[in-house]
Amino acid sequence: MISAAHMRSRLQMRPFMPFRVITSAGFSVDVWHPEQVIVAKQTVGVATTKSAEQSDYDHIVTLGILHIAVLEDLPLPVAPPSNGVPQ
């Protein structure tokens, strides 16, 4: 079981590492940025997107803290080359 304090500390890590929230029922949601998440005493709200690169959120998923079973690391998104040369 994950606590609200544990979730907050994970969101405050620098550099931020993306992670997947997995519930006891097997539902999962990916967190690519700490501003996607609102932590309350008994719930966590996660704004979701279809991809890590998308900046507009599709909707908000509300999860019960008691049902969050695992926070699993996600690979960092690959940044495009910044040297200005098209690929």
All heavy atoms as an XYZ file, in Angstrom:
667
protein
N       0.844     -1.190      0.000
C       0.000      0.000      0.000
C       0.886      1.249      0.000
O       1.898      1.298      0.687
C      -0.905     -0.009      1.228
C      -1.821      1.199      1.282
S      -2.880      1.241      2.738
C      -1.744      1.915      3.924
N       0.484      2.226     -0.752
C       1.204      3.492     -0.857
C       0.462      4.538     -0.031
O      -0.762      4.632     -0.100
C       1.274      3.951     -2.330
C       1.905      2.867     -3.221
C       1.995      5.275     -2.476
C       3.326      2.525     -2.884
N       1.187      5.342      0.730
C       0.567      6.402      1.535
C       0.583      7.725      0.762
O       1.325      7.881     -0.209
C       1.310      6.574      2.854
O       2.606      7.089      2.614
N      -0.223      8.669      1.229
C      -0.240     10.003      0.621
C       1.143     10.650      0.746
O       1.622     11.289     -0.191
C      -1.309     10.872      1.273
N       1.807     10.460      1.883
C       3.148     11.032      2.083
C       4.151     10.430      1.092
O       4.995     11.140      0.547
C       3.611     10.795      3.519
N       4.054      9.129      0.854
C       4.952      8.479     -0.097
C       4.707      9.013     -1.509
O       5.652      9.269     -2.267
C       4.766      6.964     -0.062
C       5.716      6.234     -0.947
N       5.310      5.624     -2.104
C       7.055      6.038     -0.864
C       6.353      5.076     -2.701
N       7.421      5.319     -1.967
N       3.440      9.189     -1.867
C       3.113      9.723     -3.190
C       3.654     11.144     -3.342
O       4.244     11.483     -4.365
C       1.601      9.707     -3.407
C       1.167     10.267     -4.734
S       1.656      9.295     -6.159
C       0.386      8.052     -6.144
N       3.484     11.973     -2.311
C       4.004     13.350     -2.368
C       5.518     13.360     -2.516
O       6.071     14.132     -3.301
C       3.590     14.129     -1.117
C       2.170     14.597     -1.145
C       1.878     15.537      0.037
N       0.462     15.628      0.244
C      -0.243     14.900      1.113
N       0.369     14.039      1.903
N      -1.547     15.037      1.199
N       6.205     12.503     -1.769
C       7.671     12.485     -1.855
C       8.122     12.025     -3.241
O       9.109     12.520     -3.776
C       8.287     11.628     -0.754
O       8.007     10.266     -0.953
N       7.392     11.103     -3.838
C       7.739     10.647     -5.194
C       7.567     11.785     -6.202
O       8.368     11.957     -7.105
C       6.847      9.460     -5.567
C       7.059      8.921     -6.959
C       8.459      8.321     -7.083
N       8.806      8.063     -8.461
C       8.962      6.861     -8.993
N       8.791      5.791     -8.241
N       9.293      6.733    -10.236
N       6.536     12.590     -6.027
C       6.282     13.714     -6.933
C       7.301     14.834     -6.763
O       7.535     15.612     -7.685
C       4.870     14.259     -6.714
C       3.744     13.308     -7.108
C       2.420     13.802     -6.563
C       3.695     13.130     -8.616
N       7.917     14.925     -5.584
C       8.878     15.994     -5.304
C      10.315     15.612     -5.639
O      11.212     16.441     -5.543
C       8.790     16.402     -3.829
C       7.471     17.055     -3.488
C       7.260     17.224     -1.992
O       8.033     16.722     -1.181
N       6.197     17.917     -1.630
N      10.554     14.373     -6.067
C      11.907     13.941     -6.425
C      12.449     14.799     -7.561
O      11.736     15.144     -8.485
C      11.910     12.478     -6.886
C      11.753     11.487     -5.792
S      11.642      9.774     -6.421
C      13.118      9.646     -7.407
N      13.723     15.169     -7.466
C      14.382     15.921     -8.534
C      15.684     15.224     -8.875
O      16.468     14.965     -7.970
C      14.647     17.376     -8.123
C      13.374     18.171     -7.886
C      12.515     18.270     -9.158
N      11.291     19.008     -8.947
C      10.086     18.464     -8.750
N       9.944     17.160     -8.724
N       9.022     19.207     -8.578
N      15.925     14.898    -10.105
C      15.012     15.121    -11.217
C      13.805     14.190    -11.098
O      13.890     13.083    -10.560
C      15.838     14.783    -12.449
C      16.854     13.801    -11.965
C      17.152     14.202    -10.533
N      12.688     14.648    -11.645
C      11.469     13.855    -11.602
C      11.618     12.638    -12.502
O      12.108     12.733    -13.617
C      10.273     14.691    -12.069
C       8.987     13.906    -12.090
C       8.321     13.619    -10.923
C       8.475     13.442    -13.292
C       7.153     12.873    -10.938
C       7.310     12.707    -13.318
C       6.645     12.418    -12.133
N      11.198     11.492    -12.004
C      11.217     10.247    -12.773
C       9.771      9.823    -13.039
O       9.013      9.632    -12.087
C      11.931      9.142    -11.989
C      13.418      9.377    -11.808
S      14.340      9.341    -13.351
C      14.047      7.687    -13.895
N       9.368      9.702    -14.302
C       8.007      9.269    -14.612
C       7.719      7.897    -14.003
O       8.628      7.074    -13.855
C       7.989      9.188    -16.134
C       9.166      9.953    -16.600
C      10.172      9.914    -15.501
N       6.455      7.664    -13.665
C       6.089      6.384    -13.061
C       4.666      5.992    -13.434
O       3.874      6.808    -13.883
C       6.270      6.412    -11.545
C       5.443      7.447    -10.818
C       4.208      7.118    -10.277
C       5.905      8.743    -10.660
C       3.448      8.068     -9.589
C       5.162      9.694     -9.973
C       3.929      9.351     -9.437
N       4.380      4.722    -13.249
C       3.047      4.172    -13.483
C       2.429      3.855    -12.130
O       3.062      3.232    -11.279
C       3.146      2.912    -14.338
C       1.824      2.215    -14.578
C       1.960      1.124    -15.625
N       2.170      1.784    -16.913
C       3.043      1.371    -17.824
N       3.779      0.311    -17.618
N       3.175      2.029    -18.971
N       1.192      4.284    -11.937
C       0.427      3.959    -10.737
C      -0.387      2.714    -11.064
O      -1.147      2.706    -12.034
C      -0.515      5.114    -10.339
C      -1.327      4.746     -9.114
C       0.264      6.398    -10.109
N      -0.228      1.667    -10.262
C      -0.973      0.425    -10.473
C      -1.822      0.167     -9.236
O      -1.316      0.186     -8.114
C      -0.021     -0.758    -10.729
C       0.879     -0.458    -11.927
C      -0.814     -2.046    -10.941
C       1.966     -1.477    -12.165
N      -3.113     -0.061     -9.456
C      -4.032     -0.277     -8.338
C      -4.149     -1.767     -8.012
O      -3.714     -2.631     -8.778
C      -5.433      0.267     -8.654
O      -6.019     -0.536     -9.686
C      -5.379      1.720     -9.083
N      -4.785     -2.038     -6.886
C      -4.990     -3.417     -6.458
C      -5.890     -4.185     -7.435
O      -5.831     -5.403     -7.496
C      -5.591     -3.447     -5.050
O      -6.786     -2.697     -5.014
N      -6.694     -3.482     -8.212
C      -7.560     -4.122     -9.212
C      -6.854     -4.310    -10.551
O      -7.424     -4.848    -11.494
C      -8.824     -3.290     -9.405
N      -5.602     -3.828    -10.674
C      -4.842     -3.991    -11.902
C      -4.946     -2.818    -12.865
O      -4.300     -2.816    -13.905
N      -5.732     -1.797    -12.522
C      -5.831     -0.600    -13.359
C      -4.523      0.175    -13.243
O      -3.913      0.224    -12.174
C      -7.001      0.272    -12.882
C      -7.102      1.587    -13.590
C      -7.641      1.671    -14.864
C      -6.641      2.750    -12.993
C      -7.732      2.884    -15.530
C      -6.731      3.967    -13.641
C      -7.276      4.036    -14.916
N      -4.078      0.794    -14.335
C      -2.845      1.582    -14.262
C      -3.012      2.904    -14.993
O      -3.822      3.022    -15.921
C      -1.667      0.805    -14.839
O      -1.827      0.612    -16.215
N      -2.255      3.890    -14.557
C      -2.229      5.206    -15.177
C      -0.791      5.724    -15.095
O      -0.107      5.530    -14.090
C      -3.243      6.172    -14.514
C      -2.938      6.413    -13.064
C      -3.336      7.478    -15.264
N      -0.321      6.344    -16.188
C       1.054      6.829    -16.249
C       1.138      8.291    -15.834
O       0.287      9.098    -16.207
C       1.610      6.684    -17.663
C       1.746      5.227    -18.078
O       1.696      4.345    -17.192
O       1.912      4.964    -19.283
N       2.183      8.609    -15.072
C       2.442      9.986    -14.620
C       3.750     10.425    -15.263
O       4.816      9.922    -14.925
C       2.525     10.063    -13.078
C       2.891     11.469    -12.630
C       1.215      9.616    -12.452
N       3.649     11.376    -16.213
C       4.820     11.860    -16.939
C       5.351     13.168    -16.378
O       6.483     13.566    -16.679
C       4.489     12.037    -18.415
C       4.120     10.755    -19.068
C       2.863     10.312    -19.371
C       5.009      9.720    -19.461
N       2.929      9.067    -19.936
C       4.240      8.678    -20.011
C       6.392      9.565    -19.411
C       4.799      7.501    -20.501
C       6.941      8.399    -19.908
C       6.156      7.385    -20.442
N       4.543     13.848    -15.545
C       4.943     15.142    -14.995
C       4.277     15.295    -13.614
O       3.114     14.913    -13.449
C       4.488     16.266    -15.931
C       5.106     17.569    -15.613
N       4.621     18.404    -14.628
C       6.183     18.195    -16.140
C       5.368     19.480    -14.562
N       6.332     19.379    -15.476
N       4.981     15.851    -12.637
C       4.396     15.952    -11.290
C       3.139     16.812    -11.225
O       2.302     16.608    -10.337
C       5.523     16.543    -10.443
C       6.484     17.136    -11.403
C       6.344     16.386    -12.686
N       2.962     17.727    -12.164
C       1.776     18.579    -12.139
C       0.514     17.847    -12.598
O      -0.577     18.396    -12.527
C       2.014     19.832    -12.972
C       3.033     20.749    -12.335
C       3.294     22.004    -13.143
O       2.634     22.207    -14.179
O       4.159     22.784    -12.730
N       0.648     16.603    -13.037
C      -0.502     15.787    -13.410
C      -1.272     15.290    -12.197
O      -2.390     14.811    -12.349
C      -0.047     14.527    -14.165
C       0.217     14.692    -15.607
C       0.618     13.354    -16.184
O       1.795     13.107    -16.358
N      -0.341     12.500    -16.473
N      -0.674     15.357    -11.013
C      -1.220     14.661     -9.853
C      -1.593     15.628     -8.736
O      -0.849     16.553     -8.422
C      -0.192     13.636     -9.312
C      -0.743     12.867     -8.130
C       0.239     12.683    -10.418
N      -2.757     15.376     -8.134
C      -3.185     16.076     -6.923
C      -3.367     15.014     -5.849
O      -4.104     14.041     -6.047
C      -4.504     16.834     -7.136
C      -4.327     17.912     -8.198
C      -5.001     17.425     -5.826
C      -5.611     18.598     -8.585
N      -2.676     15.187     -4.723
C      -2.753     14.220     -3.638
C      -3.594     14.803     -2.508
O      -3.304     15.886     -1.999
C      -1.343     13.861     -3.105
C      -1.437     12.832     -1.988
C      -0.457     13.363     -4.235
N      -4.638     14.080     -2.114
C      -5.469     14.444     -0.961
C      -5.251     13.384      0.125
O      -4.422     12.491     -0.039
C      -6.931     14.522     -1.376
N      -5.988     13.483      1.217
C      -5.797     12.527      2.315
C      -6.132     11.098      1.912
O      -5.404     10.171      2.262
C      -6.661     12.914      3.514
C      -6.182     14.146      4.223
C      -7.089     14.453      5.406
C      -6.628     15.721      6.099
N      -7.502     16.056      7.235
N      -7.235     10.913      1.188
C      -7.680      9.557      0.881
C      -7.755      9.252     -0.609
O      -8.037      8.127     -0.993
C      -9.047      9.310      1.517
C      -8.984      9.393      3.027
C     -10.350      9.146      3.659
O     -11.327      8.887      2.988
N     -10.392      9.227      4.968
N      -7.513     10.265     -1.449
C      -7.585     10.053     -2.893
C      -6.416     10.721     -3.610
O      -5.762     11.609     -3.066
C      -8.900     10.611     -3.483
O      -8.976     12.002     -3.191
C     -10.109      9.884     -2.940
N      -6.209     10.281     -4.829
C      -5.206     10.860     -5.718
C      -5.904     11.119     -7.046
O      -6.537     10.213     -7.605
C      -4.010      9.906     -5.927
C      -3.075     10.433     -6.996
C      -3.266      9.692     -4.627
N      -5.803     12.338     -7.557
C      -6.334     12.668     -8.865
C      -5.198     12.731     -9.853
O      -4.177     13.382     -9.599
N      -5.353     12.032    -10.973
C      -4.318     12.013    -12.011
C      -4.937     12.478    -13.327
O      -5.873     11.860    -13.830
C      -3.709     10.605    -12.192
C      -2.602     10.638    -13.245
C      -3.183     10.057    -10.875
N      -4.413     13.579    -13.858
C      -4.832     14.059    -15.179
C      -4.127     13.200    -16.214
O      -2.915     13.012    -16.149
C      -4.482     15.525    -15.346
N      -4.880     12.655    -17.156
C      -4.298     11.705    -18.101
C      -4.179     12.274    -19.511
O      -4.938     13.146    -19.909
C      -5.125     10.414    -18.158
O      -6.426     10.715    -18.645
C      -5.200      9.753    -16.803
N      -3.197     11.746    -20.231
C      -2.965     12.065    -21.631
C      -2.764     10.762    -22.391
O      -2.549      9.716    -21.780
C      -1.708     12.940    -21.810
O      -0.582     12.191    -21.355
C      -1.793     14.237    -21.052
N      -2.813     10.842    -23.696
C      -2.587      9.644    -24.518
C      -1.099      9.338    -24.692
O      -0.721      8.211    -24.949
C      -3.255      9.806    -25.873
C      -4.763      9.868    -25.781
C      -5.394      9.770    -27.145
C      -6.875      9.978    -27.164
N      -7.661      9.607    -26.069
N      -0.227     10.358    -24.523
C       1.209     10.136    -24.675
C       1.977     11.119    -23.793
O       1.441     12.127    -23.359
C       1.628     10.310    -26.134
O       1.541     11.671    -26.497
N       3.257     10.826    -23.588
C       4.103     11.676    -22.756
C       4.303     13.053    -23.363
O       4.520     14.028    -22.663
C       5.460     10.999    -22.544
N       4.233     13.154    -24.697
C       4.484     14.418    -25.383
C       3.268     15.337    -25.402
O       3.380     16.521    -25.665
C       4.924     14.157    -26.831
C       6.241     13.414    -26.951
C       6.088     11.913    -26.752
O       5.025     11.352    -27.066
O       7.040     11.296    -26.252
N       2.088     14.806    -25.134
C       0.850     15.589    -25.190
C       0.766     16.517    -23.980
O       1.020     16.115    -22.856
C      -0.349     14.638    -25.198
C      -1.672     15.304    -25.423
C      -2.791     14.273    -25.507
O      -2.554     13.096    -25.690
N      -4.000     14.745    -25.354
N       0.420     17.785    -24.216
C       0.359     18.745    -23.112
C      -1.061     19.005    -22.624
O      -1.251     19.489    -21.514
C       1.014     20.068    -23.514
O       0.346     20.613    -24.632
N      -2.066     18.697    -23.436
C      -3.452     18.879    -23.015
C      -3.967     17.578    -22.412
O      -3.838     16.515    -23.027
C      -4.342     19.273    -24.197
C      -3.972     20.629    -24.762
O      -3.505     21.484    -23.984
O      -4.146     20.831    -25.969
N      -4.577     17.674    -21.236
C      -5.065     16.477    -20.559
C      -6.434     16.081    -21.098
O      -7.258     16.918    -21.439
C      -5.130     16.715    -19.053
C      -3.766     17.014    -18.467
C      -3.493     18.229    -17.869
C      -2.750     16.076    -18.552
C      -2.231     18.503    -17.356
C      -1.493     16.345    -18.044
C      -1.238     17.551    -17.446
O       0.008     17.810    -16.944
N      -6.678     14.771    -21.165
C      -7.941     14.242    -21.671
C      -9.020     14.213    -20.583
O     -10.145     14.612    -20.814
C      -7.748     12.831    -22.227
C      -6.819     12.820    -23.428
O      -6.970     13.700    -24.292
O      -5.957     11.936    -23.498
N      -8.672     13.702    -19.422
C      -9.604     13.661    -18.296
C      -8.842     13.397    -17.003
O      -7.629     13.219    -17.025
C     -10.716     12.624    -18.526
C     -10.243     11.205    -18.570
N      -9.700     10.636    -19.683
C     -10.243     10.239    -17.622
C      -9.382      9.375    -19.424
N      -9.694      9.116    -18.185
N      -9.565     13.362    -15.895
C      -8.945     13.133    -14.587
C      -9.462     11.822    -14.012
O     -10.667     11.578    -13.984
C      -9.240     14.287    -13.613
C      -8.615     15.572    -14.156
C      -8.714     13.972    -12.213
C      -8.952     16.803    -13.373
N      -8.539     10.989    -13.556
C      -8.859      9.723    -12.917
C      -8.667      9.921    -11.413
O      -7.638     10.435    -10.979
C      -7.923      8.604    -13.418
C      -8.168      7.311    -12.680
C      -8.057      8.418    -14.912
N      -9.663      9.524    -10.623
C      -9.557      9.607     -9.173
C      -9.356      8.207     -8.612
O     -10.144      7.300     -8.894
C     -10.820     10.240     -8.556
O     -11.014     11.532     -9.142
C     -10.681     10.391     -7.053
N      -8.293      8.045     -7.841
C      -7.943      6.747     -7.263
C      -7.972      6.827     -5.743
O      -7.491      7.809     -5.166
C      -6.539      6.327     -7.701
C      -6.254      6.317     -9.199
C      -4.768      6.140     -9.438
C      -7.052      5.224     -9.865
N      -8.482      5.804     -5.094
C      -8.411      5.718     -3.639
C      -6.995      5.366     -3.220
O      -6.407      4.421     -3.758
N      -6.445      6.126     -2.297
C      -5.066      5.881     -1.823
C      -4.891      4.429     -1.365
O      -3.868      3.810     -1.624
C      -4.714      6.867     -0.671
C      -4.245      8.189     -1.235
C      -3.710      6.316      0.298
C      -2.794      8.275     -1.622
N      -5.893      3.888     -0.683
C      -5.781      2.524     -0.168
C      -5.686      1.480     -1.278
O      -5.245      0.361     -1.043
C      -6.972      2.195      0.731
C      -7.048      2.982      2.033
C      -8.321      2.639      2.796
C      -5.826      2.702      2.895
N      -6.083      1.837     -2.493
C      -6.066      0.887     -3.599
C      -4.833      1.014     -4.492
O      -4.683      0.244     -5.442
C      -7.337      1.025     -4.432
C      -8.551      0.653     -3.666
N      -8.878     -0.649     -3.374
C      -9.506      1.409     -3.081
C      -9.984     -0.684     -2.665
N     -10.388      0.559     -2.470
N      -3.959      1.975     -4.196
C      -2.728      2.095     -4.972
C      -1.737      1.073     -4.431
O      -1.321      1.140     -3.280
C      -2.150      3.523     -4.913
C      -3.146      4.499     -5.543
C      -0.801      3.579     -5.616
C      -2.738      5.949     -5.438
N      -1.392      0.108     -5.272
C      -0.543     -0.999     -4.838
C       0.926     -0.777     -5.163
O       1.803     -1.124     -4.366
C      -1.020     -2.304     -5.484
N       1.216     -0.197     -6.348
C       2.601     -0.106     -6.820
C       2.813      1.196     -7.576
O       1.933      1.653     -8.299
C       2.917     -1.291     -7.777
C       4.335     -1.191     -8.317
C       2.683     -2.622     -7.117
N       4.003      1.780     -7.404
C       4.482      2.873     -8.251
C       5.676      2.308     -9.014
O       6.705      1.994     -8.417
C       4.892      4.089     -7.415
C       3.817      4.704     -6.526
C       4.376      5.896     -5.764
C       2.599      5.102     -7.328
N       5.510      2.160    -10.310
C       6.522      1.508    -11.145
C       7.211      2.543    -12.039
O       6.543      3.315    -12.719
C       5.806      0.469    -12.004
C       6.642     -0.284    -12.975
C       5.779     -1.264    -13.753
O       5.585     -2.380    -13.269
O       5.297     -0.891    -14.850
N       8.550      2.566    -12.038
C       9.293      3.509    -12.875
C       8.993      3.295    -14.352
O       8.835      2.166    -14.809
C      10.799      3.351    -12.662
C      11.252      3.834    -11.300
O      10.531      4.623    -10.671
O      12.342      3.416    -10.870
N       8.902      4.411    -15.083
C       8.744      4.387    -16.537
C      10.036      4.895    -17.175
O      10.755      5.697    -16.570
C       7.595      5.302    -16.968
C       6.192      4.852    -16.600
C       5.183      5.938    -16.948
C       5.848      3.569    -17.330
N      10.323      4.466    -18.397
C      11.500      5.011    -19.072
C      11.285      6.486    -19.385
O      10.161      6.914    -19.657
C      11.605      4.181    -20.347
C      10.244      3.614    -20.551
C       9.607      3.498    -19.193
N      12.356      7.256    -19.326
C      12.259      8.677    -19.672
C      11.962      8.815    -21.153
O      12.499      8.069    -21.972
C      13.578      9.387    -19.346
C      13.902      9.533    -17.870
C      15.310     10.102    -17.696
C      12.899     10.429    -17.185
N      11.091      9.772    -21.521
C      10.835      9.988    -22.953
C      12.110     10.453    -23.643
O      12.906     11.182    -23.071
C       9.781     11.092    -22.976
C       9.419     11.393    -21.578
C      10.340     10.645    -20.671
N      12.304     10.008    -24.862
C      13.487     10.380    -25.625
C      13.261     11.765    -26.215
O      12.279     12.010    -26.910
C      13.766      9.358    -26.746
C      14.949      9.794    -27.584
C      13.985      7.985    -26.149
N      14.177     12.684    -25.915
C      14.083     14.053    -26.445
C      14.607     14.069    -27.875
O      15.569     13.386    -28.211
C      14.893     14.998    -25.574
N      13.988     14.883    -28.739
C      14.504     14.991    -30.117
C      15.863     15.676    -30.107
O      16.199     16.411    -29.177
C      13.451     15.868    -30.804
C      12.754     16.581    -29.712
C      12.841     15.721    -28.490
N      16.667     15.442    -31.135
C      17.983     16.103    -31.189
C      17.828     17.618    -31.163
O      16.900     18.163    -31.735
C      18.565     15.637    -32.526
C      17.651     14.630    -33.075
C      16.390     14.622    -32.280
N      18.709     18.279    -30.454
C      18.580     19.734    -30.297
C      19.619     20.500    -31.106
O      19.805     21.690    -30.895
C      18.706     20.102    -28.826
O      19.967     19.700    -28.337
N      20.296     19.844    -32.034
C      21.335     20.542    -32.798
C      20.778     21.257    -34.019
O      21.525     21.835    -34.790
C      22.443     19.562    -33.202
C      21.951     18.468    -34.101
O      20.786     18.431    -34.471
N      22.834     17.548    -34.431
N      19.450     21.196    -34.246
C      18.831     21.899    -35.341
C      18.898     21.200    -36.673
O      18.397     21.685    -37.679
N      19.515     20.046    -36.710
C      19.623     19.285    -37.958
C      18.414     18.363    -38.069
O      18.182     17.552    -37.199
C      20.932     18.465    -37.993
C      21.005     17.635    -39.269
C      22.120     19.369    -37.841
N      17.603     18.515    -39.156
C      16.449     17.621    -39.303
C      16.894     16.174    -39.530
O      17.923     15.929    -40.133
C      15.716     18.164    -40.530
C      16.610     19.146    -41.170
C      17.733     19.465    -40.224
N      16.085     15.267    -39.062
C      16.402     13.845    -39.198
C      15.765     13.268    -40.415
O      14.722     13.492    -40.796
C      15.934     13.094    -37.964
C      16.598     13.605    -36.729
C      17.516     12.567    -36.105
O      17.357     11.409    -36.333
N      18.472     13.011    -35.357
